[in-house]
Amino acid sequence: MNQPPNPEPVVGQLQTGPASSTTDWGKAPPVPEITQFLQGPQKRTFELGRAVGIFFEIMRGFRKLHFVGPCVTVFGSARFTADHQYYVQAREVGQRLARAGFTVMTGGGPGIMEAANRGAKEVGGYSVGCNIELPQEQSPNPYLDRWVTFRHFFVRKLMLVKYSYAFIAMPGGFGTVDEIFETATLIQTHKIQDFPLVLVGTEYWQPLLDFLRGRLVEAKTIDPIDASRILVTDSAVEAVQMASDAAVRQFGLTYGPKLRRRWYLWE
């Protein structure tokens, strides 16, 4: 018996359904179209449809974020609660970035992301988020002036990189490590300028840094300068100062007139 096809999902609209008993962070029942898309060659019409959908998802992100101003992206775990020391520190990072004139950009979810956005809002700064469709991150945190929800991780990571002059990584898990190495690779290969990549939390990140220097550098799979590009500090003040120095002194960032919105470009 032929089953009716599932309706085409709308970009940015959450797909809901019963969760399994083993559901954990990032392990939701998958969106069928995305799962199928990543399972090798498909029918040409299906792949054309997905390509068009990805194009419009990218364009939607461009239009939503075009006027957010110079950003610093803060990475970090969604799992830390408001009483955790890393949440408190990320909140201070957000405050100091906003006072320095930056828009604070995060992945838009809870935990470290919420803390950085919250800190920016508390001092009157501008706060934006690039959210992702996951069960535990299906709603943006309440401290955002502007946000976009994406279906694809690679589109989300594009937006988190495109608008930022520096990247500050608080402690986190797979997603945070993925974002750190994606950014480091773009800097290494000169796809983006030599923007600072700052890890906050020396004790947390030290084993990773030891691996880079003691294994990858020693095996010559990366150059010593590649490892040295990743900075580490325990100070929110120092992390934000590194971002400010790069944006103002190294790249000549100034506060020029605001761009005008064009309604016919979905702005």
N, C-alpha and C positions, 0 to 999 in steps of 0.2 A: 504494500500500500504506500503510495507516494505521500511523503510528508510535505506540508507547505513550507516554503522557504522562510527563514527568519527575516524579519524586516531589517532594512539597512539602518544601522545605528547612526545617530547624529553626533558629529564631532563635539566633544565637550559635554555630552549628556551621559550620565552614569548608567551602566547596565547593571541591573540588580537581579539577584537570584539566590537560591538557598546555598548557604556556605557549608562546606564539609566540616566534620568534627575536628579535622586536623588543620583548619585554616589558621595561618600565622601571617606575620607581616610579609606582604609581597607574594602570598601564596593563595590568591583568590581564585575562584572559578574563572578561567580565562575567557576573554571576549573572543567568540569563535572566529570572527574575521581576522583578528590580529594573529591568533594562533595558526590559522590556515595560511596566512600570508608568509609566516616564518617557517613553513614546513616544505620548502623546496618549490620547484616550478609548479604553477597553477595554470588554469585556463587563462588564455590571453585576456578575455573580457574581465575576468576577476582581477587580474593584476593591473589592468588599465584603471579599473574602478578604484583600487587601493591607491594607485599612484596619484590619481586625481584627488582622492580624499586627503592624502598626505600633503599634497600641494596646498590645498585650502586650509589645512591645519597650520602649516607653516605661515601662510599669508595672514591668517587670523592672528597668530602670535606677533608677526611683524607690525600689524596695524594696531594691536592693543598696546604694544610696548614701545612704539616709536617715539613717544613724547615723555618717557619716564625720566629722562635726564641721565647724567653720568652715574653709573651704578657700581657698587661693590657687592659681589655675590658671596653669601655666607652659606657654606655647606655644613651638614651635621645631622645627627641621628634624630629620628622622629620619636624615639622612645623615652627620652629624658623628661621627667616631670618638673613642675615649677620649683620644687624644693631642692633640686639637684644642683650641685656646684657648677656643672657645665651649663645648665640652663641660665643660672644667675650670671655667669661670665658672658654667655652669648647675648644676653640682654644688655650688658654693659657695652659690648662690641657694637650692637645696634645703635645705642644711644650716642656713642662717640662717632660712629660713621655719619649719623644724621647731623650732628653738630659740626662735622667737618664739611658738610654740604653735599654728601652723597645720598643717592637713593639706595635704600637697602633692599636687595633682591635675594629671595630664598626660593626653595622648592614649594613654599606656600602651605606646608603641612604643620603638624604639631611639633612638640619637642624643641630642638635647637632652632628650627626654622621659625616657629612661633616666637621664641625668645628674642631673636634678632629683630623680627618685625615689630614686636611689642616695644622693644627698646627704642626703635626709631620713632614710633608713634608717640611715645611718652614725652619726647622732647620736641614734638612738632615737625618731625621729619617725614619724608615720603617713603612709603613702604609698598613693595610689590611682590607678587608670588607667582611662580610657575608650577601649578599643581599637577598631580598625576592621578589617573583613575586607579585607585586601589581601595580596598574596603576600609582600611584604617586611615586613609588619607583622602576620603572621597569628598570631604568638605574643607574649603580653605580655612585657615585660622582667622580669628576675628580681628586681626590687627593689620589688615591689608587695605590700602587705598585703591589698588587695582590688581586684578589677578586674571589668569587664564588657566583653564584646565585642559591638559593634553592627554591624548590616548597613547602616544608613542614616547618611550623614554628618549630616543635619539632626537626627537623634535624638542622635547623639554630641555635636554642638555644643550642643544644649539642656542636656545633663548637664554639660558643661564650664563653662557659664555659671551654671546654676541654684544651685550650691552654693558659689560663690566670692564673696569680698569684694573681691578685687583680681585683676588679670590682668597677668602679666609675660611679655613676648614677647621671646625670644631670636631671633637671626638664623634665617631659614627661607625656604621657597619659597612656592609657590602656596597650600598648605594653611595655612601660618602667616599669610600676608597675608589670606587669606579669614577666618580667625579674628579677626585684628585689626580688619578693617573690619566684620565682623558685630557684634563687641563695641562698636566705636565708634558704630555705627548705633543699637544698643540704648540706649547712654548718651545719645546726641544726642536721641533721641525719647522719653526718659524711661521706656522700658520696664523698665530697671533703674536703680537709684539711681546717683549720680555716683561710682561706684567708680573707683579709679585704674587707668588703662591705661598701663603702663610698658614702653617699648621699651629693651632693653639692647643697646648697641653703637652709639654715635653715628655712627661712620664708615659702618657698614653701612646704617643707616636714614636717614642725612641726605638722600640723593636723594629718598626717599619724602616726607620732611617738606618738602623744598623744593618738591616738586610740589603738596602740599596747600596750602602757603602762597602759592606763586607762581602757581599756576594756579587751583585751586578757590576759594580765598578771593578772589583778584583777579577771577575771573569771577562771584563772588557765588553760586556753587552751594552753598557752605557758609559759615557765619558764622565770623569770626575765633576766637570762643570754641570752636567745634567743633575747630579745629586745635590750640588750646591745651590741650584736654583730654588730648591724647596727650603723655605725658611721655617724656623720653629721658635716659638716663644710661649711663655706662660702669662704674658701681659697683654691685656686688651688695649692698653695705651700704645704699646709698641706695635701691635698688629695694625692698628688704625693709622699710626704714623707711617708705617711702611707703605700702606695704601695711598696715603695723601702725598708722600714724597714722590711716588711713581707717577701719580696722575698730574700733579702740579708742576714738579720740577723736570721729570724725565719726558713727559708727553705734552707739556704745555697746555694742560686743561685750563680753560677759562670759562667764565660765566657770561656767555653771549646772549643775544636776544632769543626768545623762545620761538620754535618753529610754529607755523600756522597750520591748523588742522584743515583737511580737505574732506568734506562729507562724501564725495564721490569715490574716495579711496578707503571708505569704511573707517575713518578716523574719528 
